[in-house]
Amino acid sequence: MQRLNCERYPCHFPEQDCTFCFCPFYPCLDERTGGRWSRDVWSCRKCNLLHRPEVAEVVLNRLMAGVSLDLIWYELERYL
């Protein structure tokens, strides 16, 4: 789902999925996502994981099913 009227669009890439504007995993502290420490703050600037449609669908479905964030993150490792 794209939100073309968002003032930050595209924050990552064209055709991104905007289901999650704010990451439920922040701060994941996993540099495989493209995230990095920047001035003592975890920066997600280069991460596009949650905006990939297939990933957003998995996360939303698992959250709606009541799965914990830790278990969902473990499942997402296959997308990294």
Secondary structure, 3 states (H helix, E strand, C coil): CCCCCCCCCCCCCCCCCCCCCCCCCCCCCCHHHCCEEECCEEECCCCCHHHCHHHHHHHHHHHHCCCCHHHHHHHHHHHC
